[in-house]
Amino acid sequence: MKLAEVFDIYNEFIVPSYSKVPVVFVKGKGSYLWDIHAKKYLDFFPGWGAVNVGHCHPRVMNAVRDQIAKLIFVPNNYYHLPQAKLARQLARLTQNKFKAFFCNSGAEANEAAIKLTRKFGRGRFEIITFENSFHGRTLATLSATGQRKYQEGFAPLLPGFKIVPFNDLGKTKQAISDQTVAIMLELIQGEGGINVADRQFVKEIRQLCDQHKLLLIIDEVQTGIGRTGTFFCWQQFEIEPDIFTLAKSLGGGLPIGCMLAKKEYADLLTAGSHASTFGGGPVICRAALAVLEALKKDKMLKNTIIQGEYLLKRLQELRSRYPNLIKEVRGMGLMLGIELYKSGKEIVELCRQKGLLINCTHETVLRIMPSLTVTRRQINQAVLILDSVLAEVNQ
């Protein structure tokens, strides 16, 4: 099939709800992708962070092949081994304090968190979220999202969400009423521009929740599963959430979502109160188990810390070289953002033409999120391409 034919099929038969980049990928391995013309790309934004372990990781592929040969699907009114093993493994990573609900995406995981929170509230229903947050595209998670551009055209939104400025404790306190039941927070706002939560702010939010008997929900859809150097980002903030959500990278490229709730709240979702037909199926659970195994046996958390520090250093060097283009470099681990003084769209496109895949979010922030297997050589290659593009744009 030729490139033009693929484009024509998409135009005729697929809903145009995505901004498309004119490239067709046919193969992936590690930090690289190949297009239909066999051109090789260095992928420094693999699937919005869904491929933390790299494209087609051998452990994930082997696990999926093995499971498909045995059992592909069984509904959730039966038991199966992969889901049991994955739930136990995730619980062990939280000192056995949390129970899991499996679904298919981050939005579904956040929906589950919202429903559990309302069950807990017994009439209290308001959830405080933050400006520039992003929690999903279903109607409830869109209502929770603190960015108007995603909400345009979908009114009326679901009531029950109060949106306040990020890192502003005073405005958060003012938003609490007798109807408030929870505070929902991203520790690093990905779609919002790689904005990192202030550590003291997070600690005081935890205290605020304890004081007012509110649940603290941490959205780890993009930060979870090693992205910032620990299994969960909240582990670096010296707090524990009551609920946190995972998706993207947990499946190694396959679709999964997971809400984890502390045991004292989890059982509020009684039989029949919430469900997901394909959530936590045998194949995806085997893939997720392989992801967790790869992170541990391949020492990816250590690599994330080492290479994250090196990548941050190299990007800061670019900031020194192009002070009229780059305003700030920020982030944690291998979740970094380059804030520009101008739109980043042209830079992303020029990088793609030169074989480097990155992303621009919030109009002016280049989002750099390579796989956790990234090497120093690959970082140097990426920075070299980005440097050449910045030099071209700067002229």
LUMRORO-401862 format. One line per field, with one value per residue (C-alpha): x, y, z; residue number from 1. Coordinates in nm, 4 decimals. Layout:
N
c1 (X, ...)
c2 (Y, ...)
c3 (Z, ...)
seq (NUM, ...)
//
This chain:
395
c1 (0.0000, 0.1386, 0.1496, -0.1164, -0.3525, -0.3210, -0.3996, -0.7023, -0.8410, -0.8064, -0.9768, -1.2695, -1.3279, -1.1877, -1.3330, -1.0943, -1.0600, -0.6781, -0.4264, -0.2312, 0.1415, 0.2071, 0.4027, 0.3080, 0.5012, 0.5417, 0.8053, 0.9383, 1.2208, 1.3493, 1.3810, 1.3398, 1.0565, 1.0677, 0.8220, 0.6729, 0.9762, 1.2183, 1.3310, 1.4510, 1.3380, 1.4630, 1.1449, 1.1706, 0.7963, 0.6843, 0.3055, 0.2523, 0.4609, 0.2718, 0.5901, 0.8145, 0.9974, 1.0576, 0.8857, 0.8273, 1.0182, 1.1153, 0.9717, 0.6364, 0.6275, 0.7110, 0.4499, 0.1789, 0.2659, 0.2540, -0.0791, -0.2511, -0.1746, -0.3542, -0.6426, -0.7239, -1.0364, -1.2484, -1.5049, -1.4638, -1.7316, -1.4707, -1.1230, -0.8003, -0.4349, -0.2743, -0.5105, -0.4530, -0.0762, -0.0803, -0.3025, -0.0734, 0.2363, 0.0952, -0.0151, 0.3365, 0.4699, 0.2419, 0.3198, -0.0110, -0.2167, -0.4132, -0.6614, -0.6842, -0.9686, -0.8640, -0.9983, -0.8708, -0.7441, -0.6444, -0.9795, -1.1570, -0.9271, -1.0070, -1.3801, -1.3541, -1.1803, -1.4572, -1.7307, -1.5568, -1.5137, -1.8856, -1.9657, -1.7379, -1.8979, -2.2532, -2.3947, -2.0730, -1.9720, -1.7462, -1.3901, -1.1262, -0.8933, -0.6352, -0.5812, -0.3870, -0.4652, -0.5687, -0.7642, -0.9190, -1.1730, -1.4843, -1.7483, -1.6655, -1.2873, -1.3208, -1.5223, -1.2380, -0.9784, -0.8591, -0.8159, -1.1025, -0.9684, -1.0534, -1.4004, -1.5179, -1.8234, -1.9163, -2.1274, -2.3008, -2.0217, -2.0749, -2.1287, -1.9257, -1.5753, -1.4043, -1.0897, -0.8285, -0.4762, -0.2006, 0.0340, -0.1956, -0.2822, -0.4820, -0.7215, -0.7496, -0.8558, -1.1104, -1.2656, -1.3471, -1.7146, -1.9422, -1.9985, -1.6270, -1.5249, -1.1817, -0.8851, -0.7555, -0.3975, -0.1287, 0.2160, 0.3507, 0.1014, 0.1892, -0.0640, -0.0500, 0.3150, 0.5293, 0.4422, 0.5844, 0.3917, 0.5666, 0.6662, 0.5454, 0.2174, 0.1635, 0.2365, -0.0089, -0.2731, -0.2368, -0.2808, -0.5805, -0.7449, -0.6849, -0.8221, -1.1454, -1.1897, -1.1327, -0.9840, -0.6598, -0.6586, -0.3242, -0.3476, -0.0371, -0.1540, 0.1557, 0.3973, 0.3501, 0.5506, 0.8993, 0.8753, 1.0200, 1.2671, 1.0401, 0.7563, 0.5056, 0.5771, 0.4004, 0.6740, 0.9070, 0.6753, 0.6682, 0.2890, 0.0457, -0.2689, -0.5994, -0.6530, -0.4169, -0.4605, -0.2342, -0.2574, -0.0361, 0.3012, 0.1614, 0.0708, 0.3972, 0.2040, -0.1185, -0.4312, -0.4766, -0.5982, -0.5919, -0.7372, -0.5700, -0.7588, -0.6652, -0.8294, -1.0515, -1.2187, -1.1875, -1.4707, -1.7222, -1.7407, -1.9545, -2.0559, -2.2462, -2.1585, -1.8837, -1.7414, -1.5290, -1.5854, -1.2273, -1.0581, -0.7732, -0.8006, -0.5465, -0.3345, -0.3024, -0.2285, 0.0519, 0.1893, 0.1754, 0.3467, 0.6230, 0.6545, 0.7018, 0.9529, 1.1451, 1.1632, 1.3153, 1.5433, 1.6640, 1.7306, 1.5256, 1.4563, 1.8292, 1.8727, 1.5884, 1.7618, 2.1053, 1.9926, 1.7321, 2.0022, 2.2185, 1.9336, 1.8387, 2.2006, 2.2157, 1.8860, 2.0031, 2.3089, 2.0735, 1.8973, 2.2314, 2.3012, 1.9585, 1.8440, 1.6189, 1.4342, 1.4277, 1.2631, 1.2970, 1.3770, 1.1874, 1.0586, 1.1654, 1.3416, 1.2694, 0.9650, 1.1088, 0.9732, 1.1413, 0.9337, 0.9894, 0.9264, 0.7432, 0.5244, 0.6954, 0.5037, 0.7697, 1.0474, 0.8612, 0.8093, 1.1723, 1.2889, 1.0652, 1.2100, 1.5571, 1.4520, 1.3661, 1.0144, 0.9140, 0.5902, 0.4661, 0.2051, 0.0432, 0.1527, 0.5034, 0.6391, 0.8459, 0.7763, 1.0721, 0.9862, 1.2125, 1.1745, 1.3320, 1.5831, 1.7328, 2.1117, 2.3562, 2.4408, 2.0742, 2.0420, 2.3435, 2.1928, 1.8606, 2.0236, 2.2371, 1.9247, 1.7387, 2.0430, 2.0541, 1.6821, 1.7065, 1.9988, 1.7916, 1.4906, 1.7122, 1.8516)
c2 (0.0000, 0.3400, 0.6506, 0.8409, 0.5425, 0.5263, 0.8986, 0.8594, 0.5709, 0.7738, 1.0739, 0.8664, 0.6155, 0.7464, 1.0220, 1.3219, 1.3787, 1.3779, 1.6237, 1.3989, 1.4039, 1.2935, 0.9775, 0.6081, 0.3915, 0.0203, -0.0979, -0.0117, -0.1334, 0.0252, 0.4003, 0.3813, 0.3783, 0.3114, 0.4567, 0.3068, 0.4266, 0.2609, 0.5951, 0.5579, 0.7952, 0.8454, 0.8493, 1.0870, 1.0957, 0.7324, 0.7236, 1.0098, 0.8057, 0.4814, 0.2998, 0.3603, 0.0305, 0.1055, -0.0193, -0.3957, -0.4818, -0.8539, -0.9341, -0.7807, -0.9518, -1.2923, -1.2594, -1.1595, -1.4402, -1.6956, -1.5712, -1.5468, -1.9139, -2.0000, -1.7612, -1.4263, -1.3166, -1.4018, -1.1609, -1.0135, -1.2277, -1.5067, -1.5259, -1.5558, -1.5799, -1.2834, -1.0301, -1.1781, -1.1652, -0.8077, -0.6808, -0.8446, -0.6993, -0.3460, -0.3857, -0.4907, -0.1699, 0.0192, -0.1884, -0.3728, -0.0642, -0.0400, -0.2447, -0.2274, -0.1717, -0.2483, -0.0765, 0.0277, 0.3872, 0.6761, 0.8470, 0.5299, 0.5040, 0.8640, 0.7982, 0.5111, 0.7425, 1.0021, 0.7430, 0.5943, 0.9434, 1.0161, 0.6860, 0.7931, 1.1389, 1.0215, 1.3434, 1.5421, 1.5483, 1.8438, 1.7726, 2.0464, 2.0280, 2.2679, 2.5050, 2.3496, 2.0000, 1.7203, 1.4170, 1.2710, 1.3213, 1.1473, 1.3941, 1.3604, 1.3724, 1.6571, 1.8454, 1.7856, 1.9129, 2.2682, 2.3683, 2.5375, 2.4496, 2.0828, 2.1642, 2.3890, 2.2544, 1.9993, 2.2067, 2.1581, 1.9905, 1.7664, 1.9749, 1.9159, 2.0372, 2.3502, 2.4518, 2.6624, 2.7875, 2.5239, 2.5465, 2.8014, 2.6749, 2.9847, 2.9526, 2.5789, 2.6436, 2.9032, 2.6504, 2.3984, 2.3890, 2.1523, 1.9762, 1.9136, 1.5497, 1.5345, 1.7119, 1.5740, 1.6543, 1.5814, 1.6085, 1.7015, 1.8512, 1.6871, 1.8347, 2.1570, 2.2218, 2.0021, 2.2075, 2.0461, 2.0692, 2.2479, 1.9939, 2.2021, 2.2658, 1.8892, 1.8240, 2.0956, 1.9579, 1.6219, 1.7931, 1.9854, 1.6617, 1.5031, 1.8091, 1.8241, 1.4476, 1.4771, 1.2131, 1.2961, 1.1630, 1.1639, 1.1293, 0.9281, 0.8407, 1.0012, 1.0153, 0.6586, 0.3386, 0.4820, 0.7965, 1.0229, 0.7718, 0.5925, 0.3520, 0.6231, 0.9945, 1.0452, 0.8389, 1.1395, 1.3878, 1.2293, 1.1825, 0.9008, 0.9498, 0.7893, 0.7038, 0.7138, 0.6270, 0.4605, 0.3872, 0.4496, 0.2904, 0.0120, -0.1904, -0.1540, -0.0192, -0.2139, -0.0435, -0.0565, 0.1669, 0.1086, 0.2870, 0.2009, 0.2919, 0.2441, -0.0631, 0.1333, 0.3025, 0.0456, -0.1784, 0.1061, -0.0031, -0.3075, -0.5712, -0.4129, -0.0530, -0.0215, -0.2407, -0.2674, -0.5484, -0.5732, -0.4237, -0.6369, -0.9119, -1.1961, -1.0660, -0.7091, -0.8225, -1.0466, -0.7491, -0.5295, -0.7943, -0.8056, -0.4265, -0.4378, -0.7207, -0.5254, -0.2145, -0.4175, -0.6640, -0.4164, -0.1540, 0.1088, 0.3219, 0.3703, 0.4473, 0.7005, 0.8906, 0.8822, 0.9626, 1.2101, 1.4138, 1.3983, 1.4954, 1.7868, 1.9065, 1.8880, 2.0738, 2.3441, 2.3838, 2.4521, 2.7130, 2.8885, 2.8734, 3.0050, 3.2433, 3.4324, 3.1105, 2.9039, 3.0485, 2.7542, 2.3826, 2.1898, 1.8493, 1.5354, 1.2185, 1.1553, 1.3842, 1.7184, 2.0300, 2.3140, 2.6311, 2.8577, 3.2256, 3.1273, 2.8511, 2.5122, 2.3677, 2.4530, 2.3088, 1.9790, 1.9488, 2.0305, 1.7750, 1.5126, 1.5874, 1.5310, 1.2023, 1.3075, 1.2709, 1.5099, 1.6847, 2.0364, 2.0949, 2.4122, 2.5838, 2.6761, 2.3780, 2.1078, 1.7818, 1.5424, 1.1964, 0.9207, 0.5593, 0.4597, 0.2481, 0.5546, 0.5687, 0.8574, 0.8116, 0.8461, 1.1567, 1.3091, 1.2251, 1.3851, 1.6995, 1.7315, 1.7295, 1.9696, 2.1997, 2.2113, 2.2912, 2.5661, 2.7164, 2.7139, 2.8727, 3.1291, 3.2708)
c3 (0.0000, -0.1002, 0.1170, -0.0775, -0.0618, 0.3186, 0.3444, 0.1163, 0.3251, 0.6446, 0.4843, 0.3608, 0.6388, 0.9710, 1.1884, 1.1640, 1.5391, 1.5370, 1.3973, 1.1632, 1.0915, 0.7296, 0.8060, 0.8115, 1.0559, 0.9953, 1.2466, 1.5911, 1.8130, 2.1310, 2.0771, 1.6986, 1.4458, 1.0717, 0.8216, 0.5065, 0.3086, 0.5556, 0.6977, 1.0575, 1.3341, 1.6885, 1.8982, 2.1943, 2.2528, 2.2240, 2.2267, 2.4739, 2.7177, 2.6527, 2.5496, 2.8509, 2.7950, 2.4273, 2.1150, 2.0982, 2.4145, 2.3981, 2.7420, 2.6487, 2.3088, 2.4552, 2.7287, 2.4819, 2.2391, 2.5199, 2.6571, 2.3181, 2.2619, 2.5884, 2.6586, 2.4960, 2.6802, 2.9809, 3.1325, 3.4780, 3.6411, 3.6268, 3.7776, 3.5802, 3.6792, 3.4975, 3.6587, 4.0038, 3.9576, 3.8251, 4.1083, 4.3634, 4.1972, 4.1962, 4.5579, 4.6586, 4.5053, 4.7468, 5.0586, 5.0088, 5.0923, 4.7661, 4.5627, 4.1821, 3.9372, 3.5795, 3.2684, 2.9253, 2.9424, 3.1627, 3.1173, 3.2329, 3.5342, 3.6271, 3.5730, 3.8208, 4.0683, 4.0301, 4.0846, 4.3879, 4.5310, 4.4958, 4.6674, 4.9518, 4.9674, 5.0438, 4.9054, 4.8871, 4.5212, 4.4401, 4.3309, 4.3184, 4.0160, 3.8741, 3.5844, 3.2943, 3.4173, 3.1823, 3.3047, 2.9885, 2.7121, 2.8444, 2.9609, 3.3315, 3.2898, 3.0404, 3.3033, 3.5497, 3.3023, 3.3608, 2.9947, 2.8098, 2.4641, 2.5183, 2.6494, 2.3662, 2.1883, 2.4551, 2.6947, 2.9264, 3.1168, 3.4171, 3.7336, 4.0458, 3.9558, 4.0848, 3.8995, 4.0811, 3.9975, 4.0128, 4.3132, 4.4824, 4.8305, 4.9232, 4.6280, 4.6960, 5.0554, 4.9404, 4.6999, 4.9746, 5.0716, 5.2601, 4.9257, 4.8569, 4.8656, 4.6951, 4.5401, 4.2085, 4.1133, 3.8548, 4.0122, 3.6701, 3.4282, 3.0984, 2.8568, 3.0555, 2.9681, 3.1989, 3.5072, 3.8226, 4.1491, 4.4339, 4.6994, 4.9913, 4.8104, 4.7687, 5.1367, 5.2408, 5.0022, 5.1773, 5.5154, 5.3824, 5.2711, 5.6104, 5.7896, 5.5863, 5.5344, 5.1599, 4.9321, 4.7509, 4.3940, 4.2104, 3.8316, 3.7335, 3.3831, 3.2299, 3.5246, 3.6495, 3.5881, 3.6191, 3.4084, 3.6819, 3.8321, 4.0800, 4.0043, 4.0980, 4.0989, 4.4341, 4.5999, 4.5519, 4.7245, 5.0726, 5.0648, 4.9967, 4.7897, 4.8743, 4.5081, 4.2131, 3.8486, 3.5931, 3.2201, 2.9145, 2.9976, 3.2177, 2.9061, 2.7164, 2.4162, 2.4695, 2.6128, 2.9886, 3.2690, 3.6419, 3.9430, 4.2728, 4.5884, 4.9509, 5.0942, 5.3318, 5.0321, 4.7531, 4.8711, 4.8276, 4.4637, 4.5348, 4.2796, 3.9909, 4.0788, 3.8185, 3.5425, 3.2292, 2.9807, 2.8574, 3.1652, 3.2965, 3.0364, 3.0290, 2.7385, 2.8636, 3.2187, 3.0913, 2.8998, 3.2111, 3.4216, 3.1610, 3.1790, 3.5566, 3.5182, 3.2527, 3.4704, 3.7509, 3.5697, 3.3090, 3.5804, 3.4019, 3.7096, 3.7622, 3.3929, 3.4106, 3.6888, 3.5222, 3.1704, 3.2941, 3.4657, 3.1535, 2.9210, 3.1473, 3.1400, 2.7588, 2.7225, 2.9630, 2.7413, 2.4516, 2.6621, 2.7193, 2.3458, 2.2420, 2.5195, 2.2782, 2.1871, 2.5081, 2.8183, 3.0566, 3.0798, 3.3488, 3.4552, 3.6403, 3.5312, 3.1629, 3.1532, 3.0442, 2.8800, 2.6906, 2.7133, 2.4142, 2.3520, 2.0334, 1.8940, 1.8889, 1.5930, 1.3333, 1.5492, 1.5957, 1.2184, 1.1335, 1.3909, 1.2305, 0.8889, 1.0346, 1.1998, 1.5574, 1.6995, 1.9796, 2.0767, 2.1383, 2.4066, 2.5351, 2.2100, 2.3271, 2.5247, 2.3548, 2.5359, 2.5570, 2.6957, 2.5553, 2.6586, 2.9900, 2.7950, 2.6256, 2.6019, 2.6262, 2.2588, 2.1641, 2.3813, 2.2095, 1.8704, 1.9657, 2.1051, 1.7926, 1.5731, 1.8025, 1.8088, 1.4278, 1.4109, 1.6725, 1.4832, 1.1645, 1.3343, 1.5095, 1.1873)
seq (1, 2, 3, 4, 5, 6, 7, 8, 9, 10, 11, 12, 13, 14, 15, 16, 17, 18, 19, 20, 21, 22, 23, 24, 25, 26, 27, 28, 29, 30, 31, 32, 33, 34, 35, 36, 37, 38, 39, 40, 41, 42, 43, 44, 45, 46, 47, 48, 49, 50, 51, 52, 53, 54, 55, 56, 57, 58, 59, 60, 61, 62, 63, 64, 65, 66, 67, 68, 69, 70, 71, 72, 73, 74, 75, 76, 77, 78, 79, 80, 81, 82, 83, 84, 85, 86, 87, 88, 89, 90, 91, 92, 93, 94, 95, 96, 97, 98, 99, 100, 101, 102, 103, 104, 105, 106, 107, 108, 109, 110, 111, 112, 113, 114, 115, 116, 117, 118, 119, 120, 121, 122, 123, 124, 125, 126, 127, 128, 129, 130, 131, 132, 133, 134, 135, 136, 137, 138, 139, 140, 141, 142, 143, 144, 145, 146, 147, 148, 149, 150, 151, 152, 153, 154, 155, 156, 157, 158, 159, 160, 161, 162, 163, 164, 165, 166, 167, 168, 169, 170, 171, 172, 173, 174, 175, 176, 177, 178, 179, 180, 181, 182, 183, 184, 185, 186, 187, 188, 189, 190, 191, 192, 193, 194, 195, 196, 197, 198, 199, 200, 201, 202, 203, 204, 205, 206, 207, 208, 209, 210, 211, 212, 213, 214, 215, 216, 217, 218, 219, 220, 221, 222, 223, 224, 225, 226, 227, 228, 229, 230, 231, 232, 233, 234, 235, 236, 237, 238, 239, 240, 241, 242, 243, 244, 245, 246, 247, 248, 249, 250, 251, 252, 253, 254, 255, 256, 257, 258, 259, 260, 261, 262, 263, 264, 265, 266, 267, 268, 269, 270, 271, 272, 273, 274, 275, 276, 277, 278, 279, 280, 281, 282, 283, 284, 285, 286, 287, 288, 289, 290, 291, 292, 293, 294, 295, 296, 297, 298, 299, 300, 301, 302, 303, 304, 305, 306, 307, 308, 309, 310, 311, 312, 313, 314, 315, 316, 317, 318, 319, 320, 321, 322, 323, 324, 325, 326, 327, 328, 329, 330, 331, 332, 333, 334, 335, 336, 337, 338, 339, 340, 341, 342, 343, 344, 345, 346, 347, 348, 349, 350, 351, 352, 353, 354, 355, 356, 357, 358, 359, 360, 361, 362, 363, 364, 365, 366, 367, 368, 369, 370, 371, 372, 373, 374, 375, 376, 377, 378, 379, 380, 381, 382, 383, 384, 385, 386, 387, 388, 389, 390, 391, 392, 393, 394, 395)
//
